[in-house]
Amino acid sequence: LSGEAVPLGANISMSYRIPGYAQYSVSSNGVLVYLSPSGAQTRLEWRDRAGRLLSNLGEPGYWKEVALSHDGRLVAASSADTQNGSDLWVHDVARNTSTRYTFDPATDVTPVWSPDSRRIFFSSYRGDGGLYEKDSSGATGEKLRLKFTAQEQLDANSFDGRHLLYSVRGPKGSD
């Protein structure tokens, strides 16, 4: 790291579950995407390295977690639904299109991309809860990879795709 720090954005949305945890994601080629609160709703903003707004991705909504694919072409995000918890959506940056990715009535959150951007891992509260995997195109069904509880949360994928990192909230609410 070298050079002066440059602010890339302001008013970045914070996590509703983890105090101090900002809602942003960076691709391996350095592209940044983050959530910006807009009243009760948020919007996904696409910005250049100088922090200038290039476009909004999709419509304003109740966006929560956001994850940028490693190639910088797609954005996965969870959106709260007042009747069904939340589902994941995938936004194509070049086409500025949004596609619903999960359809289960349970809450689906914390999308994490595989290093080749061909799969998305996510946490779901269906049944007893667990870690799921699905092809990023949405062409295949979800596969349960690991059962875990509401105190556990998916965080990241290793660069080689061999390991997934998840955190476990302790009895006093600390990780």
C-alpha positions in Angstrom: 0.0 0.0 0.0 1.3 3.4 -0.8 0.0 7.0 -1.5 -2.6 9.1 0.1 -5.9 7.7 1.2 -8.8 8.8 -1.0 -12.4 8.6 0.1 -14.5 6.5 -2.3 -17.9 7.1 -0.8 -19.9 8.5 2.0 -22.9 7.4 3.9 -22.2 3.7 3.6 -24.9 1.5 5.1 -23.9 -0.5 8.3 -24.9 -4.1 9.0 -28.1 -4.5 11.0 -26.6 -7.6 12.7 -23.0 -6.6 13.4 -22.3 -3.2 14.9 -19.5 -1.3 13.0 -19.6 -3.7 10.0 -20.0 -1.7 6.7 -22.0 -3.1 3.8 -19.5 -3.1 0.9 -17.6 -5.6 -1.3 -14.5 -5.4 -3.6 -13.7 -7.6 -6.6 -10.2 -9.0 -7.2 -9.7 -6.4 -9.9 -10.3 -3.5 -7.4 -13.9 -2.6 -8.2 -16.0 -1.4 -5.2 -19.7 -1.7 -4.6 -21.5 -0.6 -1.4 -24.9 0.0 0.1 -26.0 3.6 0.6 -29.0 4.2 2.9 -31.9 6.1 1.5 -34.4 6.5 4.3 -35.8 3.1 5.3 -34.6 1.7 1.9 -31.1 1.4 0.5 -29.8 1.4 -3.1 -26.8 -0.3 -4.7 -24.4 2.3 -6.2 -21.7 1.7 -8.8 -18.8 4.1 -8.5 -15.4 4.7 -10.1 -12.1 4.8 -8.2 -12.5 8.6 -7.6 -15.9 7.9 -5.9 -18.0 9.4 -8.7 -21.4 7.8 -9.1 -21.6 5.9 -12.4 -25.0 4.2 -12.0 -27.4 2.7 -9.6 -27.9 -1.0 -9.7 -31.5 -2.1 -9.7 -34.2 -0.3 -7.8 -34.1 1.0 -4.2 -35.1 -1.6 -1.8 -34.4 -3.2 1.6 -30.9 -4.4 0.5 -28.7 -5.8 3.2 -25.6 -7.8 2.5 -23.8 -7.2 -0.8 -21.0 -9.3 -2.6 -19.2 -8.4 -5.8 -18.1 -11.3 -8.0 -14.4 -11.7 -8.4 -14.5 -10.7 -12.1 -16.5 -7.5 -11.1 -19.4 -8.3 -13.5 -22.1 -9.4 -11.0 -23.3 -8.3 -7.6 -25.2 -10.6 -5.3 -27.2 -9.0 -2.5 -30.0 -9.9 0.0 -33.2 -8.0 0.0 -35.7 -8.1 2.9 -39.3 -8.9 2.0 -41.8 -7.8 4.6 -43.7 -11.1 4.2 -41.0 -13.7 3.6 -37.8 -12.8 5.4 -35.2 -12.1 2.7 -34.0 -13.5 -0.6 -30.9 -13.1 -2.7 -30.8 -11.2 -6.0 -28.0 -11.1 -8.7 -27.4 -7.9 -10.5 -25.6 -7.8 -13.9 -23.6 -4.6 -13.9 -23.2 -4.2 -17.7 -26.8 -4.9 -18.5 -28.2 -3.2 -15.3 -30.6 -6.1 -14.8 -31.6 -7.8 -11.5 -32.7 -11.4 -11.2 -34.1 -13.0 -8.1 -31.8 -15.8 -7.1 -33.5 -17.6 -4.2 -37.2 -18.3 -3.7 -37.5 -20.1 -0.3 -39.8 -18.4 2.2 -37.1 -18.6 4.8 -34.4 -15.9 5.2 -31.5 -16.2 2.8 -28.5 -13.9 3.5 -24.7 -13.4 3.3 -23.9 -14.2 -0.3 -20.2 -15.2 -0.9 -18.8 -15.8 -4.4 -16.6 -18.7 -5.4 -13.2 -17.5 -6.8 -14.2 -18.4 -10.4 -17.6 -16.5 -9.9 -19.5 -19.6 -11.0 -21.1 -20.4 -7.6 -22.6 -18.5 -4.7 -22.6 -19.7 -1.2 -25.1 -18.3 1.3 -26.6 -18.7 4.7 -30.2 -19.7 5.1 -32.6 -20.0 8.0 -34.6 -22.8 6.4 -35.1 -25.8 8.7 -32.5 -25.6 11.4 -30.3 -23.3 9.2 -27.3 -24.0 7.1 -24.8 -23.1 4.4 -26.0 -23.5 0.9 -24.4 -23.5 -2.5 -25.9 -22.7 -5.9 -24.6 -22.2 -9.5 -24.4 -18.4 -10.0 -26.6 -18.7 -13.2 -29.4 -20.0 -11.1 -29.7 -23.0 -13.4 -29.2 -25.6 -10.6 -31.0 -26.1 -7.3 -29.4 -25.2 -4.0 -27.3 -27.8 -2.2 -27.0 -27.8 1.6 -23.3 -27.9 2.4 -23.2 -27.5 6.2 -25.9 -27.3 8.9 -25.4 -24.5 11.3 -27.4 -22.3 13.7 -28.6 -18.7 13.7 -25.4 -17.8 15.7 -23.2 -18.8 12.7 -22.7 -16.6 9.7 -20.9 -17.1 6.4 -18.1 -14.5 5.9 -15.7 -15.3 3.0 -14.2 -17.7 0.6 -10.5 -18.3 0.3 -8.8 -17.2 -2.9 -8.2 -20.7 -4.1 -11.8 -21.8 -3.3 -10.7 -24.6 -0.9 -12.0 -23.0 2.3 -15.0 -21.0 3.5 -14.8 -18.8 6.6 -17.7 -18.3 8.9 -18.1 -16.7 12.3 -19.9 -17.9 15.4 -21.5 -15.4 17.7 -20.6 -16.0 21.3 -23.1 -16.1 24.2 -22.7 -12.4 24.9 -23.1 -11.3 21.2 -19.4 -11.1 20.4 -17.7 -13.0 17.6 
